[in-house]
Amino acid sequence: MSYNAPQLSEPIFIAGPCVIESAELLDCVAAELVEINKSLGTDIIFKASFDKANRTSLSAYRGPGLDKGLQMLADVKSKFNLSITTDIHEAWQAEPVAQVVDILQIPAFLCRQTDLLVAAAKTDCVVNIKKGQFLSADDMQYAVNKCRESGAKEVWLSERGNFFGYNNLVVDFRNIPLMKRWTDRVVMDCTHSVQRPGGGKGSTSGDRIFVPAMAKAAKAFGANGFFFETHPDPEKALSDGKNMLYLKDLKEVIKSLL
């Protein structure tokens, strides 16, 4: 799909639940994004995953899968006129997913996977590569180059923190201006950056209280994109509940960044 991003001087916003749980959840979140767009003049990109392929436990909920998930995302796009992004995990998924979404997201753990990057770059979608928790800002130039050399029209990078010992992340905000040397659009993943990976006794934990501050600090360092996973009741979410924003709080956080 073809997506025309705003001018680089204008921030972009990405928001949605971590994983597709139901059509009702998608409609609830999408309706709130439409209201925020009308109220604040934004153009929020809707995000939800059709498959969470790196869950801590084999028994953890992964999502509805590719076929059903893409249909549900297509329904959101049609009903609410929102741009859509989702993540892909294998190279063969790029082509069918690109028929529905506008931005292909490359997960942080997979940001060095050459075949995945090349396949995403060969679509008409923007490619948003999340920086691995184990990489420096400078390391990301090679992922960007793989995409550009494979035909990508636009490549973004997302900051989401680095491993800080076991079960913890820390954000080095210097990564934002440093990654701008390799790409013009740097997105701050404000909710995944407050995760505590594997810190929940078989699941990932997190500290959503720090999300607004993460966003404001990222803006100060030059981020021109912001990503928030959000849910009407994060405590009952099927994935990443501890670091997701309450949907009712999303508007004020976005407003503080404008």
Secondary structure, DSSP 8 states (H G I E B T S, - for coil): -------TTS-EEEEE-SB---HHHHHHHHHHHHHHHHHH----EEE-BS--TT-SSTTS---S-HHHHHHHHHHHHHHH---EEEE--SGGGHHHHHTT-SEEEE-GGGTT-HHHHHHHHTSSSEEEEE--TT--TTTHHHHHHHHHHTT-S-EEEEE--EE-STT-EE--TTHHHHHTTT-SEEEEETTGGGEETTTTSSS-EE-GGGHHHHHHHHHHTT--EEEEEEESSGGG-SSSGGGSEEHHHHHHHHHHT-
